[in-house]
Amino acid sequence: MNMKTSLLLTKPVKKLPEVLFYSRPSTNSYTMISTKNPEILGQMRAFVSNYHFKDPYLFVHQLVIFKNKRQGYGTKFLDFAKNLSKKSGCGGRVRLIATTTAYDPYNPPHLFYRKNGFSSNNKKFIAKMDRYIRKNKQLDYRTTHRLEMYYPEEPVVKKETGWSRLKDYFKQWKKALGY
């Protein structure tokens, strides 16, 4: 077999995706790398938890896009997190805390997460964000606050703890005594 024949017998190389994800499990860190330019686009830190909740979920501790914002890289990272959650036995559940950061203080991420299907138990703020999205307005960073958000948009059942059972017990007593 000569060089020409061996080249004809090889399968064509699949086209590389636009981005690749590099995982460092020991640090719960994931890096997004561009395949077009040799550069790091962003980083995410996430880990599996079930703190305060019945079912496990992937908690995204940090999500930062370094360059080229509004190019879809943040959405790709969230899609990666949703898939990682499924592969990690969390059923696609993802939780995070949206907060204004020093990385981009004038563009709080709350609307971005809402546009990507995240919700919160703070229904009043969710309604406000939905209005801003419909009107294509930006949230004022001075009016945003730390907001626990979750995906998928479904009621979250908190894990029953000894403390919550004790609180329920006292509530029942107060009701029985007429308080």
C-alpha positions, 0 to 999 in steps of 0.5 A: 500500500502506497501513500496515495492508497492509504490517504484514500482509505482513511475516513474524512476528519469530522469538522471540529465544533466551535468550542471545546470544554476542558475539564479539571475534576480535581478543582471542579473547573471547566474551561471553554476553548475556541477551536478557531483561535487558540484562546480561552473564552470562559471558565465555569466552576461547578459541583454536584450537591444536594444541600437543602434539597431532596434531589441532587443538582449541579451548583454553578459556583462561577460562570465567566466569559472573558471575551466576546460577550453576546456571541452565544458562549454563555449559552453554550456553557449553560447547555454544557452545565445542563448536560453535565448535570444529566451525566452526573446523575442530577437529572438536568437540575442546575442551580446558581446564584445570579449576582452582579460581579466585578467582572461586568458590574453594569450588566447583571446576569439575571436576564441572561439566566432567565432567557436561558430557562432559569427561574426563582422562587422570588416570583415578583422579581421573575415577573419584573425580569420577564417584563424587561425581556419583553421590552428589551430593556436592561436591568439597572445593576443598582436594583439587582440583588443576589438571586438564587435561580434554578433550572428546569423551571419547576417547583423545588421541593426542599429537603425536610430537616429536623429543624423544619419538622420542629418549626411545623410542630410549633406552627401546629401548636400555635394553631391549636392554641389559637395564636 
